[in-house]
Amino acid sequence: MWNYERRLQFPVNIKDSNADLAQVIISQYGGPDGEMGASMRYLSQRYACPYREVSAILTDIGTEELAHLEMVATIVHQLTKDLSMDEIEASGFRNYYVDHTVGIWPQAAGGVPFNACEFQSKGDIITDLMEDMAAEQKARTTYDNILRLIHDSDVCEPIRFLRQREVVHFQRFGEALRIVQDNLNSKNFYAFNPGFDCDECSGKK
């Protein structure tokens, strides 16, 4: 079970509405490298993980990504909640407004809805961890791109925090991969693939 604290992991206090920024930042809510996909990826992968310590890392980071999802939603909400109809028209926000008013809905910056096909849970821990490390770098790059577009310090600070956590997660997944590699040898490698029966490839005589 999880214990939920009624606070954001990092405070978000945005004073000025900005639909243009909201349409960019929402990509980290439901975009291809966003927090929704990250949380679902890690919390799904943990079940097939053969090592408890690595499964715990996946659970910890997957849970934290849910907190990041909450932060991104809060940022988008605060940027849009007080928009006037003139601002909605002028910013190009009207297409989103027609479908969702100013509610939070998972999509990429380009308007593509969130899709579970954007993340993988392969059941092979090496494959999964390699994807996880790449995913954290892609998320970090997306936050870098967002920061290049932002000049409001109220928005920059929580985005910088989120970016830094992607770096930390990349490092933790690297540690998890080393744990797997330290336990990996020719005798247990194919334990990840119980249906694998190639005698020549598995070293059987």
Secondary structure by P-SEA (a helix, b strand, c coil): cbbbbccccbbbbbccccaaaaaaacccccccccaaaaaaaaaaaccccccaaaaaaaaaaaaaaaaaaaaaaaaaaaacccccaaaaaaacaaaaaacccccbbbbcccccccccccccccccaaaaaaaaaaaaaaaaaaaaaaaaacccaaaaaaaaaaaaaaaaaaaaaaaaaaaaaaacccccccccccccccccccccc
